[in-house]
Amino acid sequence: MALPIEVINKLNEKFDPSLIKKRKLFADSNKEFSYVPAHTVVERLNNVFGHNIDSRILYFTPESVAIETGSIIAVVELTVRSGETAIVKQGFGSAKLTKTKSGVIVDLGNDYKAASSDAIKKAASQLGIGLHLYEGEGDVAEVVEEVASVPVSAGTTTPSPLPTTSKFSKKVTPAPKATNTNAPTNGAPASEKSLNLMFKLLGEQSKTVADFDMQEGEMTQASVSKVINQLLENSTAKVR
């Protein structure tokens, strides 16, 4: 069941220019992108759905990996309710670890919070919130070669996510156990580009990772590539 048209219109409303921030794409880049802070997106969700929203974390980069790589990836599931209608969207976000000049991590917990906030914004964009700010993102061509280079039949290694619950979820899903792989490179975490494309395609086809038998927390390059290939095949089939 779809959301009422008046709700969709409220979600799609463009933000007042005073709320839109700009940030450089890279520290030494002249290119900038526009964004709104996470609290502004949550405020829009609360205003539209009357606080009848919920989110849960499906995956976090394990702490040891985050410290080693200097970055965190989070995958969040967002649920909104309007009357008898419930809509579920998933999104991924990322954040760099904040360090002092001497390399000491300032606040790891805050960095995890930043990654999850970014993921909520991406999930909310699939509802239409601030969608105009994401124009040009998620270019399929940028990840086709990356996805094609990974054998979809390869074994996977599941990182250890945080256990999650949701007041709207039908059951509590325990964190999956790690599985061994014959080829260590196949168990490498999925890249941000691949995750971005996967969740973009999932949103376009109104699906979630559960539709492809992917366990929560199983975000390796091999498993994500397999889902992307299936989603691209679905898109091609529809065009035919």
DRENDO-1510 file (C-alpha; in Angstrom, 1 decimal, always signed):
<recs>
REC; n; res; u; v; w
REC; 1; MET; +0.0; +0.0; +0.0 .
REC; 2; ALA; +1.4; +3.4; -1.0 .
REC; 3; LEU; +1.6; +6.5; +1.1 .
REC; 4; PRO; -1.1; +9.1; +0.7 .
REC; 5; ILE; -0.3; +11.7; -1.9 .
REC; 6; GLU; -0.4; +14.5; +0.7 .
REC; 7; VAL; +2.3; +12.7; +2.7 .
REC; 8; ILE; +4.4; +12.2; -0.4 .
REC; 9; ASN; +4.2; +15.9; -1.2 .
REC; 10; LYS; +5.3; +16.8; +2.3 .
REC; 11; LEU; +8.3; +14.5; +2.0 .
REC; 12; ASN; +9.3; +15.8; -1.4 .
REC; 13; GLU; +9.2; +19.5; -0.4 .
REC; 14; LYS; +12.6; +21.2; -1.1 .
REC; 15; PHE; +14.4; +22.5; +1.9 .
REC; 16; ASP; +14.7; +26.1; +2.6 .
REC; 17; PRO; +18.1; +27.4; +1.2 .
REC; 18; SER; +19.1; +28.5; +4.7 .
REC; 19; LEU; +19.1; +24.9; +5.8 .
REC; 20; ILE; +21.3; +23.6; +3.0 .
REC; 21; LYS; +25.0; +23.3; +3.7 .
REC; 22; LYS; +27.9; +22.9; +1.3 .
REC; 23; ARG; +31.1; +20.9; +1.7 .
REC; 24; LYS; +34.1; +20.1; -0.5 .
REC; 25; LEU; +34.0; +16.7; -2.1 .
REC; 26; PHE; +37.7; +16.3; -1.1 .
REC; 27; ALA; +40.0; +18.5; +1.0 .
REC; 28; ASP; +42.0; +19.6; -2.0 .
REC; 29; SER; +39.0; +19.6; -4.5 .
REC; 30; ASN; +37.2; +22.6; -5.9 .
REC; 31; LYS; +34.0; +20.6; -6.3 .
REC; 32; GLU; +31.3; +21.0; -3.6 .
REC; 33; PHE; +28.2; +19.1; -2.8 .
REC; 34; SER; +25.0; +20.2; -1.0 .
REC; 35; TYR; +23.6; +18.5; +2.0 .
REC; 36; VAL; +21.3; +19.0; +5.0 .
REC; 37; PRO; +22.3; +17.9; +8.5 .
REC; 38; ALA; +20.9; +14.7; +9.9 .
REC; 39; HIS; +18.9; +16.5; +12.5 .
REC; 40; THR; +17.1; +18.4; +9.8 .
REC; 41; VAL; +16.2; +15.2; +8.0 .
REC; 42; VAL; +14.9; +13.6; +11.2 .
REC; 43; GLU; +12.9; +16.8; +11.9 .
REC; 44; ARG; +11.2; +16.4; +8.5 .
REC; 45; LEU; +10.4; +12.7; +9.3 .
REC; 46; ASN; +9.0; +13.6; +12.7 .
REC; 47; ASN; +6.9; +16.5; +11.2 .
REC; 48; VAL; +5.4; +14.2; +8.5 .
REC; 49; PHE; +4.9; +11.0; +10.4 .
REC; 50; GLY; +4.3; +12.4; +13.9 .
REC; 51; HIS; +7.3; +10.6; +15.5 .
REC; 52; ASN; +5.9; +7.3; +14.2 .
REC; 53; ILE; +9.3; +6.3; +12.8 .
REC; 54; ASP; +11.9; +3.8; +13.8 .
REC; 55; SER; +15.4; +2.8; +12.7 .
REC; 56; ARG; +17.7; +0.0; +13.4 .
REC; 57; ILE; +21.3; -0.7; +12.6 .
REC; 58; LEU; +21.9; -3.7; +10.3 .
REC; 59; TYR; +25.6; -3.4; +10.0 .
REC; 60; PHE; +28.6; -1.5; +11.4 .
REC; 61; THR; +32.2; -1.8; +10.4 .
REC; 62; PRO; +33.8; -3.8; +13.3 .
REC; 63; GLU; +35.9; -1.6; +15.6 .
REC; 64; SER; +39.2; -3.3; +14.8 .
REC; 65; VAL; +38.6; -2.8; +11.0 .
REC; 66; ALA; +37.5; +0.8; +11.5 .
REC; 67; ILE; +40.7; +1.6; +13.5 .
REC; 68; GLU; +42.8; -0.1; +10.8 .
REC; 69; THR; +41.2; +1.6; +7.8 .
REC; 70; GLY; +40.3; +4.9; +9.4 .
REC; 71; SER; +36.7; +4.8; +8.3 .
REC; 72; ILE; +33.3; +3.4; +9.3 .
REC; 73; ILE; +30.4; +2.1; +7.2 .
REC; 74; ALA; +26.9; +1.7; +8.6 .
REC; 75; VAL; +23.8; +0.2; +7.1 .
REC; 76; VAL; +20.5; +1.3; +8.6 .
REC; 77; GLU; +16.9; +0.2; +8.1 .
REC; 78; LEU; +14.3; +3.0; +8.4 .
REC; 79; THR; +10.6; +2.3; +9.0 .
REC; 80; VAL; +7.9; +4.9; +8.8 .
REC; 81; ARG; +4.2; +4.5; +9.4 .
REC; 82; SER; +1.2; +6.5; +8.1 .
REC; 83; GLY; -2.1; +5.0; +9.3 .
REC; 84; GLU; -2.1; +1.3; +8.3 .
REC; 85; THR; +0.8; +1.8; +5.9 .
REC; 86; ALA; +4.3; +0.9; +6.8 .
REC; 87; ILE; +7.3; +1.7; +4.5 .
REC; 88; VAL; +10.7; +0.2; +5.0 .
REC; 89; LYS; +13.9; +1.6; +3.4 .
REC; 90; GLN; +17.5; +0.8; +3.8 .
REC; 91; GLY; +20.5; +3.1; +3.3 .
REC; 92; PHE; +24.3; +3.0; +4.0 .
REC; 93; GLY; +26.4; +5.8; +5.3 .
REC; 94; SER; +30.1; +6.4; +6.1 .
REC; 95; ALA; +32.3; +8.5; +8.3 .
REC; 96; LYS; +36.0; +9.0; +8.6 .
REC; 97; LEU; +37.6; +8.6; +12.1 .
REC; 98; THR; +38.3; +11.9; +13.7 .
REC; 99; LYS; +41.9; +12.1; +14.9 .
REC; 100; THR; +44.3; +14.6; +16.4 .
REC; 101; LYS; +47.4; +15.7; +14.5 .
REC; 102; SER; +49.4; +13.0; +16.3 .
REC; 103; GLY; +47.0; +10.3; +15.1 .
REC; 104; VAL; +45.0; +9.7; +18.3 .
REC; 105; ILE; +41.3; +8.9; +17.8 .
REC; 106; VAL; +39.2; +11.7; +19.4 .
REC; 107; ASP; +35.8; +10.0; +19.9 .
REC; 108; LEU; +35.2; +6.6; +18.2 .
REC; 109; GLY; +31.6; +6.5; +19.5 .
REC; 110; ASN; +30.8; +9.9; +17.8 .
REC; 111; ASP; +32.3; +8.6; +14.5 .
REC; 112; TYR; +30.0; +5.6; +14.6 .
REC; 113; LYS; +27.1; +8.0; +15.3 .
REC; 114; ALA; +28.1; +10.1; +12.3 .
REC; 115; ALA; +28.1; +7.0; +10.0 .
REC; 116; SER; +24.6; +5.9; +11.2 .
REC; 117; SER; +23.3; +9.4; +10.8 .
REC; 118; ASP; +24.5; +9.5; +7.2 .
REC; 119; ALA; +22.9; +6.1; +6.6 .
REC; 120; ILE; +19.5; +7.4; +7.9 .
REC; 121; LYS; +19.8; +10.4; +5.5 .
REC; 122; LYS; +20.4; +8.1; +2.6 .
REC; 123; ALA; +17.4; +5.9; +3.6 .
REC; 124; ALA; +15.2; +9.0; +4.0 .
REC; 125; SER; +16.2; +10.2; +0.5 .
REC; 126; GLN; +14.5; +7.1; -0.9 .
REC; 127; LEU; +11.3; +8.5; +0.6 .
REC; 128; GLY; +11.9; +11.7; -1.3 .
REC; 129; ILE; +13.5; +13.8; +1.4 .
REC; 130; GLY; +16.1; +16.0; +0.0 .
REC; 131; LEU; +16.3; +13.9; -3.1 .
REC; 132; HIS; +17.2; +16.9; -5.2 .
REC; 133; LEU; +20.4; +17.2; -3.3 .
REC; 134; TYR; +21.6; +13.7; -4.5 .
REC; 135; GLU; +21.4; +14.4; -8.2 .
REC; 136; GLY; +24.3; +12.8; -10.0 .
REC; 137; GLU; +25.2; +10.3; -7.3 .
REC; 138; GLY; +25.4; +6.6; -7.7 .
REC; 139; ASP; +26.8; +6.4; -11.2 .
REC; 140; VAL; +26.4; +2.7; -12.3 .
REC; 141; ALA; +29.3; +2.9; -14.6 .
REC; 142; GLU; +31.7; +3.6; -11.8 .
REC; 143; VAL; +31.1; +0.2; -10.1 .
REC; 144; VAL; +30.4; -2.1; -13.1 .
REC; 145; GLU; +34.0; -3.1; -13.5 .
REC; 146; GLU; +34.4; -3.5; -9.7 .
REC; 147; VAL; +31.3; -5.7; -9.4 .
REC; 148; ALA; +32.1; -7.8; -12.5 .
REC; 149; SER; +35.6; -8.6; -11.1 .
REC; 150; VAL; +34.2; -10.5; -8.1 .
REC; 151; PRO; +33.0; -14.1; -8.6 .
REC; 152; VAL; +29.4; -14.2; -7.4 .
REC; 153; SER; +29.8; -17.8; -6.4 .
REC; 154; ALA; +32.8; -17.0; -4.1 .
REC; 155; GLY; +32.6; -17.8; -0.4 .
REC; 156; THR; +32.0; -14.9; +2.0 .
REC; 157; THR; +33.1; -13.9; +5.4 .
REC; 158; THR; +30.6; -12.2; +7.6 .
REC; 159; PRO; +31.9; -9.3; +9.8 .
REC; 160; SER; +30.5; -9.1; +13.3 .
REC; 161; PRO; +27.6; -6.5; +13.4 .
REC; 162; LEU; +25.9; -5.2; +16.4 .
REC; 163; PRO; +22.7; -7.2; +17.4 .
REC; 164; THR; +19.7; -5.1; +16.5 .
REC; 165; THR; +16.0; -5.0; +17.4 .
REC; 166; SER; +13.1; -2.9; +16.3 .
REC; 167; LYS; +9.6; -2.2; +17.8 .
REC; 168; PHE; +8.2; -2.7; +14.3 .
REC; 169; SER; +10.3; -5.8; +13.4 .
REC; 170; LYS; +8.5; -9.2; +13.6 .
REC; 171; LYS; +11.4; -10.8; +15.4 .
REC; 172; VAL; +14.8; -10.1; +16.9 .
REC; 173; THR; +17.5; -11.0; +14.5 .
REC; 174; PRO; +20.7; -12.2; +16.2 .
REC; 175; ALA; +24.1; -11.3; +14.7 .
REC; 176; PRO; +25.1; -13.9; +12.2 .
REC; 177; LYS; +28.1; -16.1; +12.9 .
REC; 178; ALA; +31.2; -15.6; +10.7 .
REC; 179; THR; +31.8; -18.2; +8.0 .
REC; 180; ASN; +35.1; -19.3; +6.5 .
REC; 181; THR; +36.2; -18.7; +3.0 .
REC; 182; ASN; +38.6; -20.5; +0.7 .
REC; 183; ALA; +39.8; -17.2; -0.8 .
REC; 184; PRO; +40.5; -14.4; +1.7 .
REC; 185; THR; +40.1; -11.6; -0.8 .
REC; 186; ASN; +36.5; -12.7; -1.5 .
REC; 187; GLY; +35.6; -11.9; +2.1 .
REC; 188; ALA; +36.8; -8.3; +1.9 .
REC; 189; PRO; +34.2; -5.7; +3.0 .
REC; 190; ALA; +32.2; -4.2; +0.1 .
REC; 191; SER; +33.3; -0.8; -1.1 .
REC; 192; GLU; +31.3; +2.3; -0.6 .
REC; 193; LYS; +30.5; +2.6; -4.3 .
REC; 194; SER; +29.2; -0.9; -4.5 .
REC; 195; LEU; +27.0; -0.4; -1.4 .
REC; 196; ASN; +25.7; +2.9; -2.7 .
REC; 197; LEU; +24.7; +1.3; -6.0 .
REC; 198; MET; +23.1; -1.8; -4.3 .
REC; 199; PHE; +20.9; +0.3; -2.0 .
REC; 200; LYS; +20.1; +2.7; -4.9 .
REC; 201; LEU; +18.9; -0.3; -7.0 .
REC; 202; LEU; +17.1; -1.8; -4.0 .
REC; 203; GLY; +15.2; +1.4; -3.4 .
REC; 204; GLU; +14.2; +1.7; -7.1 .
REC; 205; GLN; +12.8; -1.8; -7.1 .
REC; 206; SER; +11.2; -1.5; -3.6 .
REC; 207; LYS; +13.3; -4.4; -2.3 .
REC; 208; THR; +15.5; -5.0; +0.7 .
REC; 209; VAL; +18.6; -7.3; +1.2 .
REC; 210; ALA; +16.3; -9.8; +2.8 .
REC; 211; ASP; +14.7; -10.4; -0.6 .
REC; 212; PHE; +18.0; -11.8; -1.8 .
REC; 213; ASP; +18.7; -14.1; +1.3 .
REC; 214; MET; +21.5; -11.8; +2.4 .
REC; 215; GLN; +22.0; -12.1; +6.2 .
REC; 216; GLU; +22.1; -8.9; +8.2 .
REC; 217; GLY; +25.8; -7.9; +8.5 .
REC; 218; GLU; +26.9; -9.9; +5.4 .
REC; 219; MET; +28.2; -6.9; +3.5 .
REC; 220; THR; +31.3; -8.4; +1.7 .
REC; 221; GLN; +32.2; -7.4; -1.8 .
REC; 222; ALA; +31.3; -10.9; -3.1 .
REC; 223; SER; +27.8; -10.9; -1.5 .
REC; 224; VAL; +27.0; -7.3; -2.5 .
REC; 225; SER; +28.2; -7.9; -6.1 .
REC; 226; LYS; +25.9; -10.9; -6.3 .
REC; 227; VAL; +22.9; -8.8; -5.3 .
REC; 228; ILE; +23.8; -6.0; -7.7 .
REC; 229; ASN; +24.1; -8.4; -10.6 .
REC; 230; GLN; +20.6; -9.8; -9.8 .
REC; 231; LEU; +19.1; -6.3; -9.5 .
REC; 232; LEU; +20.7; -5.2; -12.8 .
REC; 233; GLU; +19.3; -8.4; -14.5 .
REC; 234; ASN; +15.8; -7.5; -13.1 .
REC; 235; SER; +16.1; -4.0; -14.5 .
REC; 236; THR; +17.1; -5.3; -17.9 .
REC; 237; ALA; +14.3; -7.8; -17.9 .
REC; 238; LYS; +11.8; -5.1; -17.3 .
REC; 239; VAL; +13.1; -3.0; -20.2 .
REC; 240; ARG; +12.7; -6.0; -22.5 .
</recs>
